[in-house]
Amino acid sequence: MMLVVLLVCGLGVVNLKFTISLIFLSSFFVSFLLVNGVNAATYYVSSNGSSTGNGSFYNAWDFKTALNNAVAGDTVLVLPGNYNVTGLSSRNSGTPNNLIVFRAYDPYNKPVLINYADNHLLRIYGNYVMFKDLVLINSYPKYNIGIWNNNGLAGFGIILDGIESEWNYPNQTWAIDNIFAANFQGSIIRNSRIKGAGHNGINIQVNVNGGSNDFILENNEIYGQKWHHAINIFPNTAWSNPVFIENFSIRNNYIHDIGLHQSAIFTRYVRGFKIYNNLMVNISGAGLSIASGDETPDDVYDALGGSFDNNVFISENGVMVGNFVANNLRIRNNIYYGKLSTNNVLSFRENYEPGIQGFPIYDHFINNNIYYSSNGPISFLWGDKNYSFNSFRINTGHDNNSFNMNPYFLSTNNFSLQNTSVGIDSGIELNYFNVDKNGVLRPQGSGWDIGAFEYVSGSTNFHSADLNNDGCVSLSEISAFVARWLNGEISLSVVSGAVSLWLNGGC
């Protein structure tokens, strides 16, 4: 503004309209700069920083001071090192267009925040704040990250990106999660590694004053939850008057080693969700559990087309989807691979609580899945009846384009499909995403593949007759392959190819 006034004075004011126009334009330009964050600052945090510094590189702040001083549009660069911290609080808020960002100065040398006392490591009370490329280590029975509700005014636009969050307390501590969110509206957890918890890996709730809708959990590794679920999503409200959690996405995650019959994803009162391209391995409970409330009577509700698609579920004896209260679900293009002896691959039944009625078995679409158990036939619980694979298809009309056979993964730790897998080109095309877990465009062939990974022609694949994936086909493997042909699982031409491979390079 001063520049414009001096310029006008220097030229001599002969046209008042021209002068006013210049002042108006300059005011607009300054406002534009302010709205778009040009005045935003960059500050630094170091492990030996202090509250008396000015936040510059050579006079850095400590972490607490940075949290107290950074405002909308500011970026705080956290220098490498070990930070002994506890009870950190992020109370300031950014805006949708000007986040407050706390991130590693060097993402390849992430700073390590170590909780040194019996207190939560980091609590977030504001909105539109990003924490990126930080390591959090906690050996106390407290949250690593807690996102507070603040009477429904907090938890909007929170982004946790590239966080490595380890919870190392040796004992179970009920209701103490690795990451807890009492409000999580339009927020994201992505590209993060979440290890261990006294309760859940990620616990997303909502109360009557808040909302936890439209959030995304993507590209995370979540594992080592010994006592409860990897992801837990349900409203913290009275069951007689629930607040639904809606329109969220859980995609491209690797969830593994979940104990004590707990689930990869456990939910209550959820609608309109999209769960896809996830790899779930060594899950002792369900891949997805949609549970009932704890009081009677319990109403069956419309899940508004909640979708569970193109996931891979590996379990000794778990249920891929257990549903007690939701109608209108979509379950498509998934692979179940287990060693079933007592449980079902799908369980859609009335609530197990005495006196509660209702059968959540209406308006579902279940098809183009692969189910395989290495320990006997699979079964389905539907309402109050148990079905075999074929009787399930006949009596319910579901899974008519599905398969009860080995999907043939590349190996025991590579869940891409071999080139002769029945899952290739056998999926149904979906309209809300078009890539696999690795970002490969779907389809690569004549149709979508079943599972989390699209088969790419020319990639390294073992022949499906090579059961131990050692690069050669033995006579015993040929015998097993012929048995599959006799059972109608593969064609004679595929068997002929396997025999040819054995003759030319057998072991």
C-alpha positions, 0 to 999 in steps of 0.5 A: 500500500505504501508503495502505491501511495508513493508512486502516485505522489511521484507521478502527480495526482491528476486523476482521482479515479485512477488513484482510487483504482490503484489503491483498490487493486493494491488492497486486493493484492495484499488480501490475496497474498494474506489469504494464500499464505505468502506471509506464512513463516517457516520455523525450526525445532531441534532436540536441544532447542528452547522456549527462548529461541526465535525458531530460526535454524540456528536458534531453534525452538523446542517442540512444545514452544513450536506447538504453542506458536505456529499458526495457520500457514506456518511450517515447522521443520523438525531436525533429526534427533531424539526428543524426550517429550511427554504431554505435548498439546497441539491447540492452534488451528489452521484453515482448509487452505492453510494448514499448520504443518509439523514435518521432518526436516529430513524425511530420510532421517526422521526425528524420534519423539520418545515419551518419558513419563506416564502421560499421553505423548501428543494430544491434538485439540485444534483443526487443519494440522498436519504431522508428517514423517515423525517417529513416536515411541511410547512405553507407557500405558497412554495414547501415542496420539489423541485427537480430542473432541473439544465439544465437537469443535476439534478433529477437522482436517487432521492429517497424519502422514508418514508417522511411525507410531510404536506402542511398547508397553508390555501389558494390556491396558483396556481402552488405551489405543495407539491412535485415538480420535474422538472426532475425525471429520474429513481427516486422513491417516496415510503412509504410516506404520502403527505398531502395537497398542493396549487396545486398538491400533486406530480407534475412531469414535464420535459423540453427539456433539461431533462427527467422524465422517469422510475420513481416509485411512490409506497405505498404512501398515497396522500390526501387532495389536495383541489384545484388540482390533487393528482398526476400531470404528464406532460411535461413543453414544447411547445405543438407543440413539446412535450417531452414524459414522459415514462415507469413509474409506479404508484402502491400500493398507497392510494389516497383519498379526492381530491376536485374540480373535480380534478383527482387522476392522471392527465397526458399529453403526457405519454406513456408506463406507468403502473398504478396498485393496487391503491386505489382511494377513494372520488375522485371528478374528474377522476381516470386517466385523459389523457388530450390534449394539449392547442394548435391546432391542437392536435395529437392523439398519441400512448400510447405504451400500457399504462396500468391501471389495478387492481385499485379500484376507489370510486367516487360520480360522477367521471370518472374512465378513461378520455382519450382525445388523447391517443390510445393503452391503457390497462384497465383491472381488475378495479372496479368502484364504484360510485353514477353516475347521469351525468358523464360516467364511461369511457370517450374516446372522441375527444378533447373538444377544438373548432376546434380540431379533432381526436378520441382516440378510437383505439387499446385499450383493455378494459375488466374484469372490474366491474362497479357499480352505486348506483344511476341509470344506468352507461354510456360510452362516446366513440368518439361522442356517449354515450352507455349503458353498454350492447350497449358499449360491442356490439358496441365496442367489449370491456368489454365482460368479465366485470360486471355491478353489485355491487362488494360487498366490505367488508365494506364502508372502507374496499375494499377487496372483500366479499366471494361471490363477482363476482370479485373473480377469474374473472380477466385476468392474467397479466404478469408484476406484480403478487401480490395485494396491500397488497403483497398477491400473485395472484392468490389465487384461479383459477384466478386473482381477480378484484380490488386491493385486492386478496380474501384470503380464510378464511379471515373475510368476511360478507355474501354479503346478509348482506348489512350493514355488521352488522354480521346478515341478516335481512328480508329486506336484503333478499328481496333486495338479491332476487331482485338481483337474479331476475335481474340476478346478482347472482345465486339461490344457493347464494340466498338459502345460504342467506336464510339459514343464515337468518333462522338460525341467522336472525335479 
